[in-house]
Structure formats: structure tokens, C-alpha cells
Amino acid sequence: MGYAVRAERYRYVEWRKRDGNGVVARELYDHQTDPSEDRNIASDPANKAVVERLTKQLAAGWKENTPPK
């Protein structure tokens, strides 16, 4: 099952086991340099902080990430 979060610059996807426990794969796309999402940069060590931030954002859920009105 895939779960995604879209940030201003990035789209991050986690592919999880059917039971929801454990990430099978990750995808990270930089829309500033790759708007067509042709290059998954999740495993690039230079993006470690971005992956960690978006992992937390995804885990918090959409309600926690809704900007205030």
C-alpha cells in the first residue's frame, strides 16, 4: 500500500506492507528539478534530512499538516 505526502518542493511516498507494519520502499521526487518525477532520489544520502522530515509529516497525518486559516 502506498502513502504519499506533497510538500511545497517534494513528493514523498512510502510503500508499506499490507498489514501496515514496515516500509518496503520509499520514493522522493524534487519538483523543482524533476517535475515529471523521473528520478527517485530517496536513497541519496544528501536527501536524508528531507526524507526524515517528510516521514514525520506523513506519520502525523493530513490533519496535523493543514495550515491554519
PDB file of N, CA, C and O in Angstrom, chain B, residues numbered from 101:
ATOM      1  N   MET B 101       0.837  -1.166   0.000  1.00  0.00           N
ATOM      2  CA  MET B 101       0.000   0.000   0.000  1.00  0.00           C
ATOM      3  C   MET B 101       0.886   1.234   0.000  1.00  0.00           C
ATOM      4  O   MET B 101       1.848   1.301   0.765  1.00  0.00           O
ATOM      5  N   GLY B 102       0.581   2.205  -0.839  1.00  0.00           N
ATOM      6  CA  GLY B 102       1.375   3.417  -0.923  1.00  0.00           C
ATOM      7  C   GLY B 102       0.702   4.585  -0.230  1.00  0.00           C
ATOM      8  O   GLY B 102      -0.506   4.785  -0.356  1.00  0.00           O
ATOM      9  N   TYR B 103       1.494   5.354   0.503  1.00  0.00           N
ATOM     10  CA  TYR B 103       1.027   6.557   1.172  1.00  0.00           C
ATOM     11  C   TYR B 103       1.946   7.694   0.768  1.00  0.00           C
ATOM     12  O   TYR B 103       3.166   7.534   0.769  1.00  0.00           O
ATOM     13  N   ALA B 104       1.372   8.847   0.421  1.00  0.00           N
ATOM     14  CA  ALA B 104       2.175   9.952  -0.082  1.00  0.00           C
ATOM     15  C   ALA B 104       1.841  11.251   0.632  1.00  0.00           C
ATOM     16  O   ALA B 104       0.745  11.439   1.159  1.00  0.00           O
ATOM     17  N   VAL B 105       2.821  12.133   0.628  1.00  0.00           N
ATOM     18  CA  VAL B 105       2.646  13.490   1.131  1.00  0.00           C
ATOM     19  C   VAL B 105       3.324  14.425   0.131  1.00  0.00           C
ATOM     20  O   VAL B 105       4.396  14.133  -0.398  1.00  0.00           O
ATOM     21  N   ARG B 106       2.667  15.548  -0.108  1.00  0.00           N
ATOM     22  CA  ARG B 106       3.201  16.536  -1.038  1.00  0.00           C
ATOM     23  C   ARG B 106       3.587  17.769  -0.242  1.00  0.00           C
ATOM     24  O   ARG B 106       2.753  18.362   0.442  1.00  0.00           O
ATOM     25  N   ALA B 107       4.843  18.150  -0.332  1.00  0.00           N
ATOM     26  CA  ALA B 107       5.321  19.384   0.283  1.00  0.00           C
ATOM     27  C   ALA B 107       5.482  20.412  -0.838  1.00  0.00           C
ATOM     28  O   ALA B 107       5.250  20.103  -2.007  1.00  0.00           O
ATOM     29  N   GLU B 108       5.872  21.616  -0.484  1.00  0.00           N
ATOM     30  CA  GLU B 108       5.989  22.665  -1.493  1.00  0.00           C
ATOM     31  C   GLU B 108       6.914  22.247  -2.638  1.00  0.00           C
ATOM     32  O   GLU B 108       6.608  22.489  -3.805  1.00  0.00           O
ATOM     33  N   ARG B 109       8.022  21.631  -2.307  1.00  0.00           N
ATOM     34  CA  ARG B 109       9.016  21.265  -3.325  1.00  0.00           C
ATOM     35  C   ARG B 109       9.026  19.779  -3.668  1.00  0.00           C
ATOM     36  O   ARG B 109       9.372  19.410  -4.790  1.00  0.00           O
ATOM     37  N   TYR B 110       8.654  18.926  -2.726  1.00  0.00           N
ATOM     38  CA  TYR B 110       8.830  17.483  -2.872  1.00  0.00           C
ATOM     39  C   TYR B 110       7.515  16.713  -2.823  1.00  0.00           C
ATOM     40  O   TYR B 110       6.502  17.186  -2.307  1.00  0.00           O
ATOM     41  N   ARG B 111       7.575  15.497  -3.386  1.00  0.00           N
ATOM     42  CA  ARG B 111       6.534  14.496  -3.130  1.00  0.00           C
ATOM     43  C   ARG B 111       7.252  13.276  -2.589  1.00  0.00           C
ATOM     44  O   ARG B 111       8.228  12.801  -3.169  1.00  0.00           O
ATOM     45  N   TYR B 112       6.751  12.775  -1.464  1.00  0.00           N
ATOM     46  CA  TYR B 112       7.355  11.633  -0.783  1.00  0.00           C
ATOM     47  C   TYR B 112       6.328  10.519  -0.685  1.00  0.00           C
ATOM     48  O   TYR B 112       5.169  10.758  -0.344  1.00  0.00           O
ATOM     49  N   VAL B 113       6.758   9.304  -0.986  1.00  0.00           N
ATOM     50  CA  VAL B 113       5.869   8.140  -0.953  1.00  0.00           C
ATOM     51  C   VAL B 113       6.517   7.040  -0.119  1.00  0.00           C
ATOM     52  O   VAL B 113       7.710   6.768  -0.251  1.00  0.00           O
ATOM     53  N   GLU B 114       5.722   6.417   0.734  1.00  0.00           N
ATOM     54  CA  GLU B 114       6.146   5.212   1.449  1.00  0.00           C
ATOM     55  C   GLU B 114       5.279   4.063   0.979  1.00  0.00           C
ATOM     56  O   GLU B 114       4.052   4.167   0.957  1.00  0.00           O
ATOM     57  N   TRP B 115       5.911   2.979   0.608  1.00  0.00           N
ATOM     58  CA  TRP B 115       5.207   1.738   0.272  1.00  0.00           C
ATOM     59  C   TRP B 115       5.331   0.836   1.479  1.00  0.00           C
ATOM     60  O   TRP B 115       6.434   0.487   1.900  1.00  0.00           O
ATOM     61  N   ARG B 116       4.179   0.456   2.039  1.00  0.00           N
ATOM     62  CA  ARG B 116       4.149  -0.335   3.272  1.00  0.00           C
ATOM     63  C   ARG B 116       3.585  -1.726   3.030  1.00  0.00           C
ATOM     64  O   ARG B 116       2.858  -1.967   2.066  1.00  0.00           O
ATOM     65  N   LYS B 117       3.939  -2.631   3.927  1.00  0.00           N
ATOM     66  CA  LYS B 117       3.362  -3.975   3.892  1.00  0.00           C
ATOM     67  C   LYS B 117       1.858  -3.861   4.065  1.00  0.00           C
ATOM     68  O   LYS B 117       1.368  -2.883   4.632  1.00  0.00           O
ATOM     69  N   ARG B 118       1.131  -4.842   3.587  1.00  0.00           N
ATOM     70  CA  ARG B 118      -0.336  -4.802   3.667  1.00  0.00           C
ATOM     71  C   ARG B 118      -0.853  -4.630   5.096  1.00  0.00           C
ATOM     72  O   ARG B 118      -1.888  -3.997   5.307  1.00  0.00           O
ATOM     73  N   ASP B 119      -0.143  -5.186   6.072  1.00  0.00           N
ATOM     74  CA  ASP B 119      -0.596  -5.059   7.458  1.00  0.00           C
ATOM     75  C   ASP B 119      -0.234  -3.688   8.050  1.00  0.00           C
ATOM     76  O   ASP B 119      -0.565  -3.398   9.200  1.00  0.00           O
ATOM     77  N   GLY B 120       0.444  -2.856   7.264  1.00  0.00           N
ATOM     78  CA  GLY B 120       0.786  -1.505   7.704  1.00  0.00           C
ATOM     79  C   GLY B 120       2.071  -1.408   8.497  1.00  0.00           C
ATOM     80  O   GLY B 120       2.535  -0.309   8.802  1.00  0.00           O
ATOM     81  N   ASN B 121       2.650  -2.550   8.835  1.00  0.00           N
ATOM     82  CA  ASN B 121       3.877  -2.562   9.628  1.00  0.00           C
ATOM     83  C   ASN B 121       5.096  -2.711   8.728  1.00  0.00           C
ATOM     84  O   ASN B 121       5.279  -3.748   8.089  1.00  0.00           O
ATOM     85  N   GLY B 122       5.903  -1.709   8.680  1.00  0.00           N
ATOM     86  CA  GLY B 122       7.153  -1.786   7.936  1.00  0.00           C
ATOM     87  C   GLY B 122       7.079  -1.162   6.559  1.00  0.00           C
ATOM     88  O   GLY B 122       6.159  -1.418   5.782  1.00  0.00           O
ATOM     89  N   VAL B 123       8.077  -0.333   6.277  1.00  0.00           N
ATOM     90  CA  VAL B 123       8.197   0.307   4.974  1.00  0.00           C
ATOM     91  C   VAL B 123       8.970  -0.620   4.044  1.00  0.00           C
ATOM     92  O   VAL B 123      10.058  -1.087   4.381  1.00  0.00           O
ATOM     93  N   VAL B 124       8.403  -0.879   2.879  1.00  0.00           N
ATOM     94  CA  VAL B 124       9.027  -1.750   1.881  1.00  0.00           C
ATOM     95  C   VAL B 124       9.909  -0.930   0.945  1.00  0.00           C
ATOM     96  O   VAL B 124      10.981  -1.384   0.544  1.00  0.00           O
ATOM     97  N   ALA B 125       9.463   0.277   0.596  1.00  0.00           N
ATOM     98  CA  ALA B 125      10.223   1.137  -0.319  1.00  0.00           C
ATOM     99  C   ALA B 125       9.833   2.585  -0.079  1.00  0.00           C
ATOM    100  O   ALA B 125       8.775   2.882   0.475  1.00  0.00           O
ATOM    101  N   ARG B 126      10.726   3.488  -0.515  1.00  0.00           N
ATOM    102  CA  ARG B 126      10.477   4.928  -0.412  1.00  0.00           C
ATOM    103  C   ARG B 126      10.747   5.579  -1.760  1.00  0.00           C
ATOM    104  O   ARG B 126      11.604   5.141  -2.527  1.00  0.00           O
ATOM    105  N   GLU B 127       9.988   6.641  -2.026  1.00  0.00           N
ATOM    106  CA  GLU B 127      10.223   7.442  -3.224  1.00  0.00           C
ATOM    107  C   GLU B 127      10.238   8.905  -2.796  1.00  0.00           C
ATOM    108  O   GLU B 127       9.440   9.329  -1.960  1.00  0.00           O
ATOM    109  N   LEU B 128      11.147   9.659  -3.374  1.00  0.00           N
ATOM    110  CA  LEU B 128      11.213  11.099  -3.147  1.00  0.00           C
ATOM    111  C   LEU B 128      11.488  11.757  -4.486  1.00  0.00           C
ATOM    112  O   LEU B 128      12.425  11.392  -5.196  1.00  0.00           O
ATOM    113  N   TYR B 129      10.655  12.734  -4.819  1.00  0.00           N
ATOM    114  CA  TYR B 129      10.814  13.465  -6.077  1.00  0.00           C
ATOM    115  C   TYR B 129      10.903  14.950  -5.780  1.00  0.00           C
ATOM    116  O   TYR B 129      10.124  15.480  -4.988  1.00  0.00           O
ATOM    117  N   ASP B 130      11.846  15.615  -6.413  1.00  0.00           N
ATOM    118  CA  ASP B 130      12.067  17.052  -6.263  1.00  0.00           C
ATOM    119  C   ASP B 130      11.407  17.749  -7.447  1.00  0.00           C
ATOM    120  O   ASP B 130      11.931  17.716  -8.561  1.00  0.00           O
ATOM    121  N   HIS B 131      10.275  18.372  -7.213  1.00  0.00           N
ATOM    122  CA  HIS B 131       9.535  19.003  -8.307  1.00  0.00           C
ATOM    123  C   HIS B 131      10.217  20.240  -8.854  1.00  0.00           C
ATOM    124  O   HIS B 131       9.861  20.717  -9.932  1.00  0.00           O
ATOM    125  N   GLN B 132      11.196  20.770  -8.127  1.00  0.00           N
ATOM    126  CA  GLN B 132      11.938  21.928  -8.623  1.00  0.00           C
ATOM    127  C   GLN B 132      12.887  21.520  -9.744  1.00  0.00           C
ATOM    128  O   GLN B 132      13.057  22.253 -10.717  1.00  0.00           O
ATOM    129  N   THR B 133      13.503  20.352  -9.606  1.00  0.00           N
ATOM    130  CA  THR B 133      14.470  19.894 -10.608  1.00  0.00           C
ATOM    131  C   THR B 133      13.950  18.750 -11.467  1.00  0.00           C
ATOM    132  O   THR B 133      14.543  18.437 -12.500  1.00  0.00           O
ATOM    133  N   ASP B 134      12.856  18.122 -11.057  1.00  0.00           N
ATOM    134  CA  ASP B 134      12.318  16.951 -11.753  1.00  0.00           C
ATOM    135  C   ASP B 134      10.790  16.946 -11.694  1.00  0.00           C
ATOM    136  O   ASP B 134      10.209  16.088 -11.029  1.00  0.00           O
ATOM    137  N   PRO B 135      10.133  17.880 -12.372  1.00  0.00           N
ATOM    138  CA  PRO B 135       8.673  17.967 -12.287  1.00  0.00           C
ATOM    139  C   PRO B 135       7.936  16.748 -12.837  1.00  0.00           C
ATOM    140  O   PRO B 135       6.770  16.533 -12.505  1.00  0.00           O
ATOM    141  N   SER B 136       8.595  15.950 -13.670  1.00  0.00           N
ATOM    142  CA  SER B 136       7.963  14.755 -14.240  1.00  0.00           C
ATOM    143  C   SER B 136       8.129  13.514 -13.361  1.00  0.00           C
ATOM    144  O   SER B 136       7.626  12.439 -13.686  1.00  0.00           O
ATOM    145  N   GLU B 137       8.842  13.678 -12.244  1.00  0.00           N
ATOM    146  CA  GLU B 137       9.101  12.566 -11.315  1.00  0.00           C
ATOM    147  C   GLU B 137       9.745  11.367 -12.013  1.00  0.00           C
ATOM    148  O   GLU B 137       9.275  10.235 -11.904  1.00  0.00           O
ATOM    149  N   ASP B 138      10.816  11.646 -12.722  1.00  0.00           N
ATOM    150  CA  ASP B 138      11.539  10.588 -13.431  1.00  0.00           C
ATOM    151  C   ASP B 138      12.668   9.982 -12.597  1.00  0.00           C
ATOM    152  O   ASP B 138      13.146   8.893 -12.912  1.00  0.00           O
ATOM    153  N   ARG B 139      13.097  10.668 -11.542  1.00  0.00           N
ATOM    154  CA  ARG B 139      14.255  10.211 -10.766  1.00  0.00           C
ATOM    155  C   ARG B 139      13.925  10.168  -9.277  1.00  0.00           C
ATOM    156  O   ARG B 139      13.710  11.200  -8.640  1.00  0.00           O
ATOM    157  N   ASN B 140      13.891   8.960  -8.745  1.00  0.00           N
ATOM    158  CA  ASN B 140      13.655   8.756  -7.324  1.00  0.00           C
ATOM    159  C   ASN B 140      14.953   9.052  -6.575  1.00  0.00           C
ATOM    160  O   ASN B 140      15.960   8.373  -6.775  1.00  0.00           O
ATOM    161  N   ILE B 141      14.924  10.068  -5.713  1.00  0.00           N
ATOM    162  CA  ILE B 141      16.134  10.490  -5.008  1.00  0.00           C
ATOM    163  C   ILE B 141      16.093  10.150  -3.511  1.00  0.00           C
ATOM    164  O   ILE B 141      16.877  10.691  -2.731  1.00  0.00           O
ATOM    165  N   ALA B 142      15.199   9.275  -3.121  1.00  0.00           N
ATOM    166  CA  ALA B 142      15.036   8.939  -1.700  1.00  0.00           C
ATOM    167  C   ALA B 142      16.283   8.296  -1.088  1.00  0.00           C
ATOM    168  O   ALA B 142      16.562   8.510   0.092  1.00  0.00           O
ATOM    169  N   SER B 143      17.025   7.529  -1.851  1.00  0.00           N
ATOM    170  CA  SER B 143      18.191   6.833  -1.295  1.00  0.00           C
ATOM    171  C   SER B 143      19.470   7.667  -1.337  1.00  0.00           C
ATOM    172  O   SER B 143      20.505   7.232  -0.832  1.00  0.00           O
ATOM    173  N   ASP B 144      19.413   8.841  -1.921  1.00  0.00           N
ATOM    174  CA  ASP B 144      20.586   9.716  -1.982  1.00  0.00           C
ATOM    175  C   ASP B 144      20.874  10.261  -0.582  1.00  0.00           C
ATOM    176  O   ASP B 144      20.007  10.903   0.011  1.00  0.00           O
ATOM    177  N   PRO B 145      22.063  10.022  -0.044  1.00  0.00           N
ATOM    178  CA  PRO B 145      22.385  10.498   1.312  1.00  0.00           C
ATOM    179  C   PRO B 145      22.197  12.008   1.486  1.00  0.00           C
ATOM    180  O   PRO B 145      21.954  12.470   2.601  1.00  0.00           O
ATOM    181  N   ALA B 146      22.302  12.765   0.425  1.00  0.00           N
ATOM    182  CA  ALA B 146      22.120  14.214   0.501  1.00  0.00           C
ATOM    183  C   ALA B 146      20.690  14.593   0.856  1.00  0.00           C
ATOM    184  O   ALA B 146      20.438  15.721   1.279  1.00  0.00           O
ATOM    185  N   ASN B 147      19.751  13.667   0.691  1.00  0.00           N
ATOM    186  CA  ASN B 147      18.344  13.936   0.955  1.00  0.00           C
ATOM    187  C   ASN B 147      17.845  13.314   2.258  1.00  0.00           C
ATOM    188  O   ASN B 147      16.639  13.269   2.501  1.00  0.00           O
ATOM    189  N   LYS B 148      18.749  12.844   3.079  1.00  0.00           N
ATOM    190  CA  LYS B 148      18.374  12.166   4.315  1.00  0.00           C
ATOM    191  C   LYS B 148      17.477  13.036   5.198  1.00  0.00           C
ATOM    192  O   LYS B 148      16.468  12.551   5.710  1.00  0.00           O
ATOM    193  N   ALA B 149      17.822  14.300   5.383  1.00  0.00           N
ATOM    194  CA  ALA B 149      17.034  15.187   6.243  1.00  0.00           C
ATOM    195  C   ALA B 149      15.641  15.421   5.669  1.00  0.00           C
ATOM    196  O   ALA B 149      14.669  15.499   6.419  1.00  0.00           O
ATOM    197  N   VAL B 150      15.536  15.534   4.359  1.00  0.00           N
ATOM    198  CA  VAL B 150      14.231  15.732   3.710  1.00  0.00           C
ATOM    199  C   VAL B 150      13.360  14.499   3.925  1.00  0.00           C
ATOM    200  O   VAL B 150      12.184  14.618   4.271  1.00  0.00           O
ATOM    201  N   VAL B 151      13.934  13.320   3.721  1.00  0.00           N
ATOM    202  CA  VAL B 151      13.186  12.069   3.919  1.00  0.00           C
ATOM    203  C   VAL B 151      12.723  11.963   5.370  1.00  0.00           C
ATOM    204  O   VAL B 151      11.578  11.591   5.624  1.00  0.00           O
ATOM    205  N   GLU B 152      13.588  12.281   6.317  1.00  0.00           N
ATOM    206  CA  GLU B 152      13.206  12.205   7.730  1.00  0.00           C
ATOM    207  C   GLU B 152      12.071  13.176   8.047  1.00  0.00           C
ATOM    208  O   GLU B 152      11.132  12.816   8.757  1.00  0.00           O
ATOM    209  N   ARG B 153      12.148  14.399   7.530  1.00  0.00           N
ATOM    210  CA  ARG B 153      11.110  15.404   7.790  1.00  0.00           C
ATOM    211  C   ARG B 153       9.776  14.982   7.199  1.00  0.00           C
ATOM    212  O   ARG B 153       8.739  15.102   7.850  1.00  0.00           O
ATOM    213  N   LEU B 154       9.800  14.485   5.956  1.00  0.00           N
ATOM    214  CA  LEU B 154       8.556  14.094   5.305  1.00  0.00           C
ATOM    215  C   LEU B 154       8.001  12.794   5.874  1.00  0.00           C
ATOM    216  O   LEU B 154       6.789  12.581   5.847  1.00  0.00           O
ATOM    217  N   THR B 155       8.865  11.926   6.387  1.00  0.00           N
ATOM    218  CA  THR B 155       8.405  10.719   7.080  1.00  0.00           C
ATOM    219  C   THR B 155       7.591  11.112   8.308  1.00  0.00           C
ATOM    220  O   THR B 155       6.526  10.547   8.555  1.00  0.00           O
ATOM    221  N   LYS B 156       8.084  12.071   9.070  1.00  0.00           N
ATOM    222  CA  LYS B 156       7.362  12.553  10.256  1.00  0.00           C
ATOM    223  C   LYS B 156       6.062  13.233   9.856  1.00  0.00           C
ATOM    224  O   LYS B 156       5.032  13.039  10.502  1.00  0.00           O
ATOM    225  N   GLN B 157       6.106  14.024   8.801  1.00  0.00           N
ATOM    226  CA  GLN B 157       4.903  14.721   8.340  1.00  0.00           C
ATOM    227  C   GLN B 157       3.842  13.724   7.899  1.00  0.00           C
ATOM    228  O   GLN B 157       2.663  13.894   8.212  1.00  0.00           O
ATOM    229  N   LEU B 158       4.246  12.689   7.178  1.00  0.00           N
ATOM    230  CA  LEU B 158       3.317  11.663   6.729  1.00  0.00           C
ATOM    231  C   LEU B 158       2.714  10.921   7.924  1.00  0.00           C
ATOM    232  O   LEU B 158       1.513  10.652   7.951  1.00  0.00           O
ATOM    233  N   ALA B 159       3.547  10.594   8.902  1.00  0.00           N
ATOM    234  CA  ALA B 159       3.071   9.871  10.086  1.00  0.00           C
ATOM    235  C   ALA B 159       2.093  10.715  10.900  1.00  0.00           C
ATOM    236  O   ALA B 159       1.182  10.173  11.527  1.00  0.00           O
ATOM    237  N   ALA B 160       2.271  12.021  10.895  1.00  0.00           N
ATOM    238  CA  ALA B 160       1.391  12.901  11.664  1.00  0.00           C
ATOM    239  C   ALA B 160      -0.001  12.976  11.052  1.00  0.00           C
ATOM    240  O   ALA B 160      -0.969  13.275  11.752  1.00  0.00           O
ATOM    241  N   GLY B 161      -0.113  12.711   9.766  1.00  0.00           N
ATOM    242  CA  GLY B 161      -1.406  12.719   9.107  1.00  0.00           C
ATOM    243  C   GLY B 161      -1.770  14.076   8.554  1.00  0.00           C
ATOM    244  O   GLY B 161      -1.162  15.084   8.914  1.00  0.00           O
ATOM    245  N   TRP B 162      -2.742  14.107   7.697  1.00  0.00           N
ATOM    246  CA  TRP B 162      -3.112  15.332   6.998  1.00  0.00           C
ATOM    247  C   TRP B 162      -3.689  16.394   7.920  1.00  0.00           C
ATOM    248  O   TRP B 162      -3.484  17.584   7.680  1.00  0.00           O
ATOM    249  N   LYS B 163      -4.397  16.003   8.958  1.00  0.00           N
ATOM    250  CA  LYS B 163      -5.000  16.995   9.849  1.00  0.00           C
ATOM    251  C   LYS B 163      -3.931  17.800  10.588  1.00  0.00           C
ATOM    252  O   LYS B 163      -4.099  18.996  10.828  1.00  0.00           O
ATOM    253  N   GLU B 164      -2.842  17.142  10.940  1.00  0.00           N
ATOM    254  CA  GLU B 164      -1.753  17.822  11.649  1.00  0.00           C
ATOM    255  C   GLU B 164      -0.996  18.761  10.726  1.00  0.00           C
ATOM    256  O   GLU B 164      -0.309  19.662  11.207  1.00  0.00           O
ATOM    257  N   ASN B 165      -1.099  18.580   9.424  1.00  0.00           N
ATOM    258  CA  ASN B 165      -0.314  19.351   8.465  1.00  0.00           C
ATOM    259  C   ASN B 165      -1.141  20.367   7.688  1.00  0.00           C
ATOM    260  O   ASN B 165      -0.667  20.935   6.704  1.00  0.00           O
ATOM    261  N   THR B 166      -2.357  20.594   8.121  1.00  0.00           N
ATOM    262  CA  THR B 166      -3.199  21.578   7.477  1.00  0.00           C
ATOM    263  C   THR B 166      -2.844  22.964   7.994  1.00  0.00           C
ATOM    264  O   THR B 166      -2.845  23.190   9.205  1.00  0.00           O
ATOM    265  N   PRO B 167      -2.536  23.905   7.086  1.00  0.00           N
ATOM    266  CA  PRO B 167      -2.176  25.256   7.558  1.00  0.00           C
ATOM    267  C   PRO B 167      -3.354  25.912   8.280  1.00  0.00           C
ATOM    268  O   PRO B 167      -4.505  25.664   7.923  1.00  0.00           O
ATOM    269  N   PRO B 168      -3.088  26.731   9.271  1.00  0.00           N
ATOM    270  CA  PRO B 168      -4.168  27.423   9.970  1.00  0.00           C
ATOM    271  C   PRO B 168      -4.866  28.408   9.043  1.00  0.00           C
ATOM    272  O   PRO B 168      -4.256  28.926   8.108  1.00  0.00           O
ATOM    273  N   LYS B 169      -6.126  28.662   9.299  1.00  0.00           N
ATOM    274  CA  LYS B 169      -6.892  29.607   8.475  1.00  0.00           C
ATOM    275  C   LYS B 169      -6.733  31.017   8.955  1.00  0.00           C
ATOM    276  O   LYS B 169      -7.311  31.936   8.373  1.00  0.00           O
TER     277      LYS B 169
END
